Amino acid sequence: MTTVAEHYKNHLAPVYLWMTGGFDAAVSRGESEINAICQNPSSGLSAVDLGAGFGMHSIPLARRGYSVVAIDSSSTLLDALRDHIKTLPIQTVEDDLLAFQKHLITKAHLILCMGDTLTHLPEPQSVEQLFSLVAESLHPDGTFITTFRDYTFPLVGDGRFIPVRSDNDRILTCFLEYSPDYVTVHDVLHERNGSTWQQRVSSYRKLRLSPEWVSTTLQAKGFAVRIESGLAGMVRVVADKRLTSHSRGTGYASPSI
Ligand SMILES: C[S@@+](CC[C@H](N)C(=O)[O-])C[C@H]1O[C@@H](n2cnc3c(N)ncnc32)[C@H](O)[C@@H]1O
């Protein structure tokens, strides 16, 4: 078993863009998701993308006018993002996402933690800590949005072997092994080497977070929360500060999301 950072550095990050179907296709999916959650143009507003990866959501947010701080612990994925920033207002930061506050100069209007990044945190207490930091760092009208996989219902038998992507030269399969609080993810990569195949396996642990626990924990931090369907079978939790009773009527303008 490796740490999440090692798993990405040595195993997943070098094939991550391939795994998602390529940069343009992935950003286009991110754009559809951002368009679904951000209704109006967002010029002048600030956003933080926690676990931004190669910018699947940071790039569409910046195109909508947000100034984006994109934080990730993978230098490989941040390099891929930097290759596409051009003049977009995106600041990339290589750091642990729990340290995001030290990279902000103002409160954010929108904080995202997308694509199952939340389950990569080491323990439920880290998720609670993140939610506290998010609540402190959001503008009074701000919103936190997270998408993650609900691993609370364990897959069984052959269903635990998930074909992720394959082509003539590479096959990525994921095997899930459940324990009470965690799921161990074994990423099995086969790469063609001349006339033979080379297999590499790396494993890391994800949290089994239920949407109800995430929702209740965010409500305890003062958010109004709704649970929706996200991309590719993920759960989307939208947590609004502006709709909670203590922040209602503060006179702040509504953000354009
Ligand atoms: C499944 S990917 C999702 C990437 C992106 N949000 C998306 O939707 O495409 C998880 C990302 O979180 C990053 N990550 C995981 N744990 C992290 C941590 N503690 N601090 C910073 N980045 C982290 C990984 O490097 C990876 O880029």
The ligand as an ORCA input file, in Angstrom:
! r2SCAN-3c Opt
* xyz 0 1
  C      -9.389     11.616     -8.679
  S      -8.357     12.975     -8.959
  C      -9.529     14.277     -9.320
  C      -8.899     15.445    -10.049
  C      -9.861     16.565    -10.456
  N     -10.477     17.195     -9.320
  C     -10.896     16.044    -11.420
  O     -12.097     16.095    -11.113
  O     -10.484     15.623    -12.505
  C      -7.809     13.363     -7.327
  C      -6.784     14.493     -7.310
  O      -6.579     14.901     -5.961
  C      -5.194     15.033     -5.733
  N      -5.019     14.832     -4.283
  C      -5.369     13.751     -3.567
  N      -5.127     13.954     -2.258
  C      -4.616     15.212     -2.161
  C      -4.186     16.010     -1.088
  N      -4.233     15.570      0.186
  N      -3.726     17.253     -1.341
  C      -3.675     17.714     -2.624
  N      -4.078     16.998     -3.687
  C      -4.552     15.758     -3.464
  C      -4.529     14.009     -6.629
  O      -3.187     14.334     -6.899
  C      -5.433     14.100     -7.868
  O      -5.020     15.085     -8.761
*
